[in-house]
């Protein structure tokens, strides 16, 4: 991949990382913030607990995506971005545009999902 395209994807990854980091912080604060809307019965308390659990779960998913983005940025620095970690073939640019932190080509990703690899 040429330097211009690599830099484009680096900028996309950095922007996505900033967005996700902000969302994780917001969800963490929302999920941990006490609710002060007056007296709560056990149903209100259960609904509040569920909402916090869902928010914290989303936060974990987003943290995992940040980890994958960081790994993609490391691959850029190492000159390995856009190369499948399983077969060492180029990852299609269309796939990288859809999932810029992808580390597998579509064939290897499909194989892993089917449990072949």
Residue, then its C-alpha position, 0 to 999 in steps of 0.5 A: x500500500x502506498x504512503x498516501x493510502x496508508x496515511x489516509x487509513x491512519x487518519x481514519x483510525x485515529x479519528x475513530x479511536x478519538x470518537x470511541x474513547x469519548x463514547x467510552x468515557x460518556x458511557x462510563x459516567x452515565x453507567x456509574x452516575x447515581x439516579x436522583x429522580x426521587x424515591x425509587x421502588x424495586x422495579x425502578x432500581x432493577x431498571x436502573x441497574x439493567x440500564x447501567x449494565x447495558x451501558x457498561x457492556x457497550x463500553x467493553x465492546x468499544x474498548x475492544x474496538x479501541x484495542x483493535x484500532x491500536x493494533x492496526x496503528x501498530x501495523x501501520x508503524x511496522x509497515x504491515x498494515x493491509x496485510x492479512x495476519x493469517x495468509x500474508x496476502x493483501x486485504x482488499x481496500x474495500x474491506x479496509x474502508x469498511x473495517x479499517x482495523x481489519x487484520x484478516x482478508x475476507x477469506x481468512x475472516x470467513x474461514x475463522x467464522x466457520x471454524x476452519x482456521 
